[in-house]
């Protein structure tokens, strides 16, 4: 492919796509190392997503002396959407393989429950015990998305460590947990706000790349905290605590409060009132009522499982905060930053909308803070969606994260938006496996996904996404083996596409061929199995691997092609017994076997092979018994209906020494007459125009007739 010349030894490849105007372009440098100007470029695909670029220099003129530089170089460039992909190729293949077992098990359970409900006229599976299987499936898939090991914990805890070191989270897992929270986990329906709080604590760092977040603020403050001597005089100290408290990270806030200078032993006596206020706020924060069954490790708060108990504790806690806010001890606190900072924290606890808005950076954080301090009794997706819309008006974002669109689709109960966001942002893998979560928790989603559409070829949206994912798996040499699991779950078009997939696999590779046969047997695709083995047999035969070709044709029970092979062998073995060419085909004849059902008309070749072996052993010093056995084999072969007529004369001609045995006749009168009749039939057949003459001497027929006549006379005299 011609390209522009360049004096630099570094080229840059810029991918061009319709989304180029919306997303920043990614450059892939090509360090080709050529000093001369580039004359021509050539592109070809290497393994995986690697592009091979051949860079050629301009050919030097014949008159010019060579400069010793090579005529070109080859550079391989690994292409990707970005320099730090969340899921690389190896990780994606690992996800594809590990998610097969949970998916297949869930499909098996679905079929079992569906059959049981049809027989008992029971309620649909997803309204009974089906959701229990789905939640188990969801937990297994979620565990597969958590294989990044966190950094090792330090033995001695750093008192100034604000943000704990954890494994880098994944957007894919964050999206999966959102679907699990709202569609599957019915046990947490009463405390969804708390689940969202935990979710934001786990995945707030995902938004830090494109948006300002509380997590990024805490990370920056932790780096700054190392060099701060008096933290209570640093405005960032109070801002960090306000932001952390706004989203319910209570343990972080309490830990930062305990870094206050009034806790130092040398200042306890002089700052007793100030320390008391700090400790009072810390205790109130640590005693915050939480509407949830239990807390995570190291989390603070007091859990309440029933709404009446939670409401009673909430009112009591709010009363204590209000009393502290009106306390006279604030007048005795001389440290202005402490007094203002603690007052700001109390306003957050009391649910001041302005303070909460100032402490958060995006609508999602403000949304969580409203759940905690303004509307702790919020229930229902409609009220949650309305609250999210209001928070978006207060805290709009210039660049929307892909998880935000998914959250809004879920809160708005818009299945189409949820499907679109999953497909656009997370790809076919997410669509195939997340559909089970959507259909388990939403009747509307189940109807939408299972409804057949004529525009889609009569398939449902669920089946369509499975077909798309199976196509993705089929396009890679390392994942095509698991595509049949998803294709067989597609009732309409799955089996047909599975046939195409198996037929496209190369039959010259034994491992791939055996895998294809195993898949056919697993799914009882007998016809496809036979066709694949037939194709393999023909391929091997055409490429000179005669034995492998015959073996696979036998496995396919291809009578027609085995008979054609036998006909070809007839052309080679129908020569005299001394012909060395027979040894070339002897092993193949043995491989063909003698079972007429699987080897067509090849029974004769096996008997002919045995006869020629016995005939080669007959010589002058051979005992008469061995020669008689060879003669019996001749007569048996001539009587066999599978013996072609064209072989009669070669058989008799090769057996002249048996017919003219000196010691005694080896063939009796009736056998000799039978052979003469065969010879007469052959003479009549030679008059037909389609008769094929054997490659024998011209006097072969007369020699055989004379030998039979002589043997007949000797046999009559002996009898």
C-alpha positions in Angstrom: 0.0 0.0 0.0 1.6 3.3 -1.0 2.1 5.9 1.6 3.6 9.3 2.2 7.4 9.6 2.5 8.8 10.7 5.8 12.2 11.7 7.0 11.5 10.6 10.6 12.0 7.1 11.9 8.7 7.2 13.8 5.3 6.9 12.1 2.0 7.4 13.8 -1.2 5.4 13.0 -4.4 7.2 13.8 -7.6 5.1 13.7 -10.4 6.8 11.9 -14.0 6.0 13.0 -17.4 7.7 13.1 -16.8 8.4 16.8 -13.5 10.3 16.1 -15.1 13.6 16.7 -16.5 12.6 20.1 -13.5 10.6 21.4 -9.8 11.6 21.5 -7.7 9.9 18.9 -5.1 7.3 19.8 -1.8 7.3 18.1 0.2 4.1 17.6 3.9 4.9 17.0 5.8 2.8 14.5 9.5 2.9 15.3 10.8 1.4 12.0 14.4 2.6 12.4 15.0 3.4 8.7 17.2 6.4 8.0 16.2 6.7 4.4 12.9 8.1 3.2 10.0 5.7 3.2 9.0 4.6 -0.3 6.2 2.1 0.4 4.1 0.6 3.2 2.4 -2.7 3.3 -0.2 -3.8 5.9 -1.3 -7.3 6.9 -2.9 -8.8 10.0 -0.8 -10.9 12.4 -2.0 -12.9 15.3 -4.9 -11.6 17.3 -5.3 -7.8 17.1 -1.7 -7.2 16.0 -1.1 -5.4 12.7 2.0 -6.2 10.8 3.5 -3.1 8.9 6.2 -3.6 6.3 8.2 -0.4 5.8 10.3 -0.3 2.5 12.9 2.3 1.7 13.4 3.7 -1.8 15.5 1.3 -3.9 19.0 2.7 -4.4 20.1 3.4 -7.9 22.5 1.0 -9.6 25.2 3.7 -9.9 25.0 4.7 -6.3 27.1 2.8 -3.8 25.2 0.8 -1.2 25.0 2.4 2.2 24.7 -0.9 4.0 21.1 -0.2 5.2 18.5 -2.9 4.8 15.8 -2.5 2.2 13.1 -2.3 4.8 11.8 -3.5 8.1 8.7 -5.1 9.6 7.0 -3.7 12.6 4.2 -5.3 14.6 1.7 -3.0 16.3 -0.8 -4.2 18.9 -4.0 -2.3 18.3 -6.5 -1.5 21.0 -9.1 1.1 21.8 -6.9 2.7 24.4 -3.6 2.3 26.1 -5.2 1.0 29.3 -8.1 -1.3 28.3 -10.1 -2.6 31.2 -10.5 -6.0 29.6 -7.6 -7.2 27.4 -7.8 -10.1 25.0 -6.5 -12.7 27.5 -8.8 -11.5 30.3 -11.8 -11.5 27.9 -11.1 -15.2 26.9 -10.8 -16.1 30.6 -14.1 -14.5 31.3 -15.7 -16.2 28.3 -14.5 -19.7 29.5 -15.3 -19.2 33.2 -18.8 -17.9 32.5 -19.8 -20.9 30.5 -20.5 -23.2 33.4 -22.8 -20.9 35.3 -24.7 -20.0 32.1 -25.1 -23.7 31.1 -26.2 -24.6 34.6 -28.8 -21.9 34.7 -30.2 -22.9 31.3 -30.5 -26.5 32.6 -32.4 -25.4 35.7 -34.6 -23.1 33.6 -35.6 -26.0 31.4 -36.3 -28.3 34.4 -38.4 -25.7 36.2 -40.3 -24.9 33.0 -41.1 -28.5 32.4 -42.2 -28.9 36.0 -44.4 -25.9 35.9 -46.1 -27.0 32.7 -46.9 -30.4 34.2 -48.2 -29.0 37.5 -49.7 -25.8 36.0 -47.8 -23.9 38.6 -46.8 -20.2 38.5 -43.9 -19.1 36.2 -40.4 -20.0 37.5 -39.3 -16.4 38.0 -42.1 -15.8 40.5 -41.3 -18.8 42.6 -37.8 -20.3 43.3 -36.4 -19.1 40.0 -34.9 -15.9 41.4 -32.9 -18.0 43.9 -31.1 -19.8 41.0 -30.6 -16.4 39.3 -29.0 -14.8 42.4 -26.7 -17.8 42.7 -25.8 -17.4 39.1 -25.2 -13.7 39.5 -22.9 -14.2 42.5 -20.8 -16.7 40.5 -20.5 -14.3 37.5 -19.6 -11.5 39.9 -16.9 -13.5 41.5 -15.4 -14.2 38.0 -15.1 -10.5 37.5 -13.0 -10.1 40.6 -9.7 -11.7 39.9 -7.5 -8.7 40.4 -5.6 -9.1 43.6 -5.4 -6.1 45.9 -1.9 -4.9 47.0 -0.7 -6.5 50.1 -1.7 -4.9 53.4 1.0 -3.3 55.6 1.5 -5.0 58.9 1.7 -1.6 60.7 -1.3 0.5 59.8 -0.5 4.1 58.8 -2.6 6.4 61.0 -2.6 9.0 58.2 -3.9 6.6 55.6 -7.2 8.0 54.4 -7.9 5.8 51.3 -7.3 2.0 51.7 -5.4 0.3 48.9 -7.8 -2.0 47.0 -7.8 -3.8 43.7 -8.6 -1.6 40.7 -12.4 -1.9 40.2 -14.0 -2.7 36.8 -16.8 -0.9 35.1 -18.1 -4.2 34.0 -18.5 -5.5 37.5 -20.0 -2.2 38.7 -22.7 -2.5 36.0 -23.3 -6.2 36.9 -23.8 -5.3 40.6 -26.2 -2.6 39.7 -28.4 -5.1 37.7 -28.1 -7.5 40.6 -29.2 -4.9 43.2 -32.3 -3.7 41.3 -33.4 -6.9 39.4 -32.4 -10.0 41.3 -31.6 -9.5 45.0 -35.1 -9.4 46.5 -33.7 -9.6 50.0 -32.2 -6.1 49.7 -35.3 -4.4 48.3 -36.0 -2.7 51.6 -32.5 -1.3 51.9 -31.5 -0.4 48.3 -30.2 3.1 49.3 -27.7 1.4 51.6 -26.7 -1.0 48.7 -26.2 2.0 46.5 -24.0 3.6 49.2 -21.8 0.5 49.3 -21.8 0.4 45.5 -20.6 4.0 45.3 -17.9 3.3 47.9 -16.6 0.5 45.8 -16.7 2.1 42.4 -16.5 5.9 43.0 -12.9 5.8 41.8 -14.1 4.7 38.3 -15.6 8.2 37.8 -12.3 9.9 38.8 -10.8 9.5 35.3 -13.4 11.8 33.7 -15.1 13.6 36.6 -14.1 15.2 39.8 -15.1 12.9 42.6 -14.9 12.6 46.4 -12.5 9.6 46.0 -10.0 11.7 44.0 -10.3 14.5 46.5 -9.4 12.1 49.3 -6.5 10.7 47.3 -5.1 14.2 46.8 -5.6 15.1 50.4 -3.8 11.9 51.6 -0.8 12.9 49.6 -0.9 16.4 51.1 -1.5 15.0 54.6 2.0 13.7 54.9 3.5 17.2 55.1 0.8 18.8 57.2 1.7 19.4 60.9 -1.5 20.9 62.2 -4.3 19.3 60.2 -7.2 21.3 61.8 -5.8 24.5 60.4 -5.8 23.1 56.8 -9.1 23.9 55.0 -8.7 20.8 52.8 -8.9 18.7 56.0 -12.4 19.9 56.8 -13.4 19.8 53.1 -12.3 16.2 52.8 -14.3 15.2 55.9 -17.4 17.0 54.7 -17.3 15.2 51.3 -16.6 11.8 52.9 -19.5 12.3 55.4 -21.9 13.4 52.6 -21.7 10.0 50.9 -21.7 8.0 54.2 -18.0 7.0 54.5 -18.3 7.3 58.3 -15.2 5.3 59.1 -13.1 7.7 57.0 -14.6 10.7 58.7 -14.0 9.3 62.2 -10.5 8.4 61.4 -9.8 11.9 60.2 -11.4 13.5 63.2 -9.1 11.4 65.5 -6.2 13.1 63.7 -7.3 16.4 65.2 -4.6 18.2 67.2 -6.7 18.3 70.4 -6.1 14.6 70.8 -2.4 15.1 71.4 -1.4 14.4 75.0 0.4 17.7 75.3 -2.8 19.7 74.4 -5.6 17.7 76.1 -5.6 20.0 79.1 -5.7 23.3 77.2 -8.1 22.2 74.5 -10.5 20.1 76.6 -13.7 21.7 75.3 -12.6 21.6 71.7 -11.6 17.9 72.0 -15.0 17.2 73.6 -16.8 18.7 70.7 -14.7 16.8 68.2 -15.3 13.5 70.1 -19.0 14.2 70.4 -19.3 14.6 66.6 -17.2 11.5 66.1 -19.5 9.5 68.4 -22.7 10.7 66.8 -21.3 9.8 63.3 -20.3 6.4 64.5 -23.8 5.8 66.0 -25.6 6.8 62.8 -28.7 4.5 62.3 -28.5 2.3 59.2 -31.5 0.6 57.6 -29.7 -2.6 56.7 -29.3 -6.2 58.2 -25.5 -5.9 58.8 -22.5 -3.8 58.2 -19.3 -4.5 56.2 -16.1 -5.0 58.0 -14.7 -1.8 59.6 -17.9 0.1 58.7 -19.6 2.2 61.4 -23.2 2.8 62.3 -26.0 0.9 64.1 -28.1 -1.5 62.0 -31.9 -1.8 62.1 -33.8 -4.4 60.0 -37.4 -3.1 60.4 -38.6 0.3 59.4 -40.4 1.2 62.7 -37.2 0.5 64.7 -35.1 2.5 62.2 -37.5 5.5 62.3 -37.5 5.5 66.1 -33.7 5.4 66.2 -33.4 8.0 63.4 -35.6 10.5 65.3 -33.6 10.0 68.5 -30.3 10.4 66.7 -31.4 13.6 64.9 -32.6 15.0 68.3 -29.1 14.4 69.7 -27.5 16.2 66.8 -29.9 19.1 67.2 -29.1 19.4 70.9 -25.4 19.4 70.1 -25.9 22.0 67.4 -27.5 24.3 70.0 -25.1 23.6 72.8 -23.4 26.4 74.6 -20.0 24.6 74.4 -19.5 26.1 70.9 -19.0 29.5 72.6 -16.2 28.1 74.6 -14.4 26.7 71.5 -11.6 29.2 70.7 -10.4 27.5 67.5 -12.3 29.0 64.6 -11.4 26.3 62.0 -12.5 23.6 64.3 -15.7 25.3 65.3 -16.7 26.0 61.7 -15.6 22.6 60.4 -17.6 20.7 63.0 -20.6 22.9 62.5 -20.4 22.1 58.8 -20.3 18.4 59.6 -23.4 18.8 61.8 -25.3 20.6 59.0 -24.5 17.6 56.8 -25.9 15.2 59.4 -29.0 17.4 59.7 -29.5 17.2 55.9 -28.8 20.8 54.9 -29.2 20.7 51.0 -26.8 23.6 50.4 -24.1 22.1 52.4 -24.6 18.7 50.8 -24.4 20.2 47.4 -21.2 22.0 48.2 -19.6 18.8 49.6 -20.4 16.6 46.6 -19.0 16.9 43.0 -21.5 15.1 40.8 -25.2 14.2 40.8 -24.6 10.6 41.8 -22.8 11.6 45.0 -25.5 14.2 45.8 -28.1 11.5 45.0 -26.6 9.2 47.7 -26.3 12.0 50.2 -30.0 12.8 49.9 -30.8 9.1 50.7 -28.7 9.3 53.8 -29.7 12.7 55.3 -32.7 14.2 53.6 -35.0 11.3 52.5 -33.8 8.2 54.4 -37.2 6.5 54.0 -37.2 6.7 50.2 -38.7 3.5 48.6 -39.7 2.7 45.1 -38.0 3.3 41.7 -40.3 6.2 40.8 -39.4 8.3 43.8 -35.7 7.4 43.4 -35.8 8.4 39.7 -37.4 11.8 40.6 -34.7 12.4 43.2 -32.0 11.5 40.7 -33.5 14.0 38.2 -33.5 16.8 40.7 -29.9 16.0 41.7 -28.9 16.1 38.0 -30.3 19.6 37.8 -28.3 20.7 40.8 -25.1 18.9 39.9 -24.9 18.5 36.1 -21.9 16.8 34.5 -20.2 17.9 31.3 -19.0 14.4 30.4 -21.5 11.6 31.3 -20.0 8.3 32.4 -21.4 5.1 30.9 -22.5 3.9 34.3 -24.7 7.0 34.8 -26.8 6.2 31.8 -27.3 2.6 33.1 -28.4 3.9 36.5 -30.9 6.3 35.0 -32.3 3.6 32.8 -32.7 1.3 35.8 -34.3 4.0 38.0 -36.6 5.0 35.1 -37.7 1.3 34.7 -36.8 1.7 31.0 -35.7 -1.7 29.8 -34.9 -0.5 26.3 -32.4 2.1 27.8 -30.8 -0.5 30.0 -30.3 -2.9 27.1 -28.9 -0.1 24.9 -26.5 1.0 27.6 -25.3 -2.5 28.3 -24.9 -3.2 24.6 -23.1 0.0 23.7 -20.8 0.2 26.8 -20.1 -3.4 27.7 -20.5 -5.5 24.6 -22.0 -8.9 23.7 -20.7 -10.8 26.8 -22.6 -8.5 29.1 -25.8 -8.6 27.0 -25.9 -12.4 26.9 -25.3 -13.0 30.6 -27.2 -9.9 32.0 -30.4 -10.8 30.2 -31.0 -13.5 32.8 -30.9 -10.9 35.5 -33.4 -8.6 33.7 -35.9 -11.3 33.0 -35.8 -12.6 36.5 -36.8 -9.3 38.1 -39.0 -7.6 35.6 -42.1 -9.0 33.9 -41.9 -6.2 31.3 -38.3 -7.1 30.5 -39.2 -10.8 30.2 -42.0 -10.0 27.7 -39.8 -7.6 25.7 -36.8 -10.0 25.5 -38.8 -13.1 24.8 -41.1 -11.7 22.2 -40.3 -12.9 18.7 -39.8 -10.2 16.0 -40.4 -10.8 12.3 -37.8 -8.1 11.5 -35.2 -10.1 13.3 -35.9 -13.3 11.3 -38.5 -14.5 13.8 -36.1 -14.6 16.8 -36.4 -12.8 20.1 -34.0 -10.1 21.4 -32.6 -12.6 23.9 -31.8 -15.1 21.1 -30.5 -12.4 18.9 -27.9 -11.3 21.5 -26.9 -15.0 22.1 -26.4 -15.4 18.3 -24.2 -12.2 18.2 -22.1 -13.4 21.2 -21.7 -16.8 19.6 -20.5 -15.2 16.4 -17.9 -13.3 18.4 -16.7 -16.5 20.1 -16.7 -18.3 16.7 -14.4 -15.6 15.2 -11.5 -16.6 17.5 -9.6 -19.8 17.2 -9.3 -20.1 21.0 -13.0 -19.6 21.9 -15.0 -21.2 19.1 -15.3 -24.4 21.1 -17.7 -22.8 23.6 -19.9 -21.1 21.0 -22.1 -24.2 20.6 -23.3 -23.9 24.3 -24.9 -20.5 23.4 -26.0 -21.6 19.9 -27.9 -24.6 21.2 -29.8 -22.4 23.6 -31.2 -20.5 20.6 -34.3 -22.4 19.4 -34.9 -20.7 16.1 -31.5 -20.3 14.4 -29.0 -21.8 16.8 -28.7 -25.3 15.3 -28.4 -24.0 11.7 -25.6 -21.6 12.7 -23.9 -24.4 14.7 -23.9 -26.5 11.5 -22.2 -23.7 9.6 -19.7 -23.2 12.5 -18.7 -26.9 12.5 -18.5 -27.1 8.7 -16.1 -24.1 8.6 -13.6 -25.7 11.0 -10.4 -27.0 9.2 -10.4 -30.8 9.0 -6.7 -31.0 8.4 -6.0 -30.4 12.1 -6.7 -33.5 14.0 -7.4 -31.8 17.4 -9.9 -29.4 15.8 -11.5 -32.3 13.9 -11.8 -34.4 17.1 -13.3 -31.4 18.9 -15.9 -30.9 16.2 -16.8 -34.6 16.4 -17.1 -34.4 20.1 -19.5 -31.4 19.8 -21.6 -33.3 17.3 -21.9 -36.3 19.6 -22.6 -34.1 22.6 -25.6 -32.5 20.9 -26.6 -35.6 19.0 -25.9 -34.1 15.6 -25.4 -37.4 13.8 -25.9 -36.1 10.3 -23.4 -33.3 10.7 -21.0 -35.7 12.4 -21.1 -38.0 9.4 -20.6 -35.2 7.0 -17.6 -33.8 8.8 -15.9 -37.2 8.9 -16.7 -37.6 5.2 -15.2 -34.2 4.4 -12.1 -35.1 6.5 -11.8 -38.4 4.6 -12.0 -36.8 1.2 -9.5 -34.1 2.2 -6.9 -36.5 3.5 -7.4 -38.8 0.4 -6.9 -35.9 -2.0 -3.8 -34.7 -0.2 -2.1 -38.1 -0.3 -2.9 -39.3 3.2 -4.7 -42.4 1.9 -4.8 -44.2 5.2 -6.4 -41.3 7.1 -8.8 -40.8 4.3 -10.0 -44.3 4.3 -10.3 -44.3 8.1 -12.5 -41.2 8.2 -14.7 -42.5 5.4 -15.1 -45.7 7.3 -16.1 -43.8 10.4 -18.7 -41.9 8.2 -19.9 -45.2 6.7 -19.6 -43.7 3.2 -20.3 -46.7 1.1 -20.2 -44.8 -2.2 -16.7 -43.3 -1.8 -15.3 -46.5 -0.3 -16.5 -48.4 -3.3 -14.9 -45.8 -5.6 -11.6 -46.2 -3.6 -12.0 -50.0 -4.1 -12.4 -49.5 -7.8 -9.2 -47.5 -7.9 -7.5 -50.2 -6.0 -8.8 -52.8 -8.5 -6.8 -51.0 -11.2 -3.6 -51.4 -9.2 -3.9 -54.9 -7.7 -5.1 -56.7 -10.8 -1.6 -57.5 -12.0 0.6 -60.6 -11.7 1.6 -61.8 -8.3 5.2 -60.8 -8.7 4.3 -57.2 -9.1 6.0 -55.1 -6.4 3.4 -52.4 -6.7 1.0 -54.7 -4.8 3.0 -54.1 -1.6 2.3 -50.4 -1.9 -1.4 -51.0 -1.5 -1.4 -54.0 0.8 -1.5 -51.9 4.0 -4.4 -49.8 2.7 -6.3 -52.9 1.7 -5.8 -54.2 5.3 -7.1 -50.9 6.7 -10.2 -51.0 4.6 -11.4 -54.1 6.5 -13.7 -56.9 5.3 -17.0 -55.8 6.6 -19.2 -55.1 3.6 -21.5 -52.9 5.6 -18.8 -50.3 6.3 -16.4 -51.0 3.5 -18.7 -51.4 0.5 -17.5 -54.0 -2.0 -14.0 -54.2 -0.4 -14.5 -57.7 0.9 -12.8 -59.1 -2.2 -9.7 -57.0 -1.7 -9.1 -58.4 1.7 -9.6 -62.0 0.5 -7.4 -61.3 -2.5 -4.7 -60.0 -0.2 -4.8 -63.2 1.8 -4.8 -65.3 -1.4 -1.7 -63.5 -2.8 0.1 -63.9 0.5 -0.5 -67.7 0.4 0.4 -67.8 -3.3 3.7 -66.0 -2.7 4.7 -68.7 -0.2 4.2 -71.5 -2.7 7.3 -72.7 -4.4 9.0 -75.9 -5.5 9.8 -77.2 -2.0 6.5 -76.2 -0.5 4.6 -79.1 1.1 1.5 -80.3 -0.8 -0.8 -79.4 2.1 0.2 -75.7 1.8 -0.3 -75.8 -1.9 -3.7 -77.4 -1.4 -4.7 -74.6 1.0 -3.7 -72.1 -1.7 -5.8 -73.9 -4.2 -8.8 -74.0 -1.9 -8.4 -70.3 -1.4 -8.4 -69.8 -5.2 -11.7 -71.8 -5.6 -13.3 -69.9 -2.7 -12.3 -66.6 -4.2 -13.7 -67.6 -7.6 -17.0 -68.6 -6.0 -17.4 -65.4 -4.0 -20.0 -63.1 -5.5 -17.9 -60.1 -4.5 -15.1 -61.1 -6.8 -15.3 -58.8 -9.9 -15.3 -60.6 -13.3 -12.3 -58.7 -14.5 -10.2 -60.5 -11.9 -11.1 -64.0 -12.9 -8.5 -64.4 -15.5 -5.7 -62.7 -13.4 -6.5 -65.0 -10.5 -6.3 -68.1 -12.7 -3.2 -67.0 -14.5 -1.4 -66.3 -11.3 -2.4 -69.8 -10.1 -1.0 -71.7 -13.0 1.6 -73.4 -10.8 -1.2 -74.6 -8.6 -3.2 -76.0 -11.5 0.0 -77.8 -12.8 1.2 -79.1 -9.5 3.6 -82.0 -10.3 3.0 -84.4 -7.3 -0.8 -84.6 -7.6 -3.8 -82.5 -8.8 -4.7 -79.9 -6.1 -8.2 -79.2 -7.6 -10.7 -82.0 -7.9 -13.0 -82.7 -10.8 -16.0 -80.6 -9.7 -13.8 -77.7 -8.8 -12.0 -77.9 -12.1 -15.3 -78.0 -14.0 -16.5 -74.9 -12.0 -13.4 -73.1 -13.0 -13.8 -74.1 -16.7 -17.4 -72.7 -16.5 -16.1 -69.5 -15.1 -13.5 -69.4 -18.0 -16.3 -69.9 -20.5 -18.4 -67.1 -19.0 -15.3 -64.9 -19.3 -14.9 -65.8 -22.9 -18.5 -64.8 -23.6 -18.1 -61.6 -21.6 -15.1 -60.6 -23.7 -17.5 -60.2 -26.7 -19.2 -57.2 -24.9 -17.9 -53.8 -25.9 -17.6 -52.5 -22.3 -15.3 -55.4 -21.3 -12.0 -54.3 -19.9 -9.1 -56.6 -20.7 -6.6 -57.4 -18.0 -3.0 -56.4 -18.3 -1.8 -60.0 -19.1 0.1 -61.7 -21.9 -2.0 -62.5 -25.1 -1.8 -66.2 -24.5 -3.0 -66.0 -20.9 -6.4 -67.4 -21.7 -5.2 -70.3 -23.7 -2.6 -71.1 -21.1 -5.2 -71.2 -18.3 -7.6 -73.3 -20.4 -4.8 -75.8 -21.2 -3.8 -76.0 -17.5 -7.4 -76.6 -16.4 -7.9 -79.3 -19.1 -4.7 -81.1 -18.0 -5.7 -80.8 -14.3 -9.2 -82.2 -15.2 -7.7 -85.3 -16.8 -5.3 -85.9 -13.9 -8.1 -85.4 -11.4 -10.3 -87.9 -13.2 -7.6 -90.5 -13.3 -6.9 -90.0 -9.5 -10.5 -90.4 -8.6 
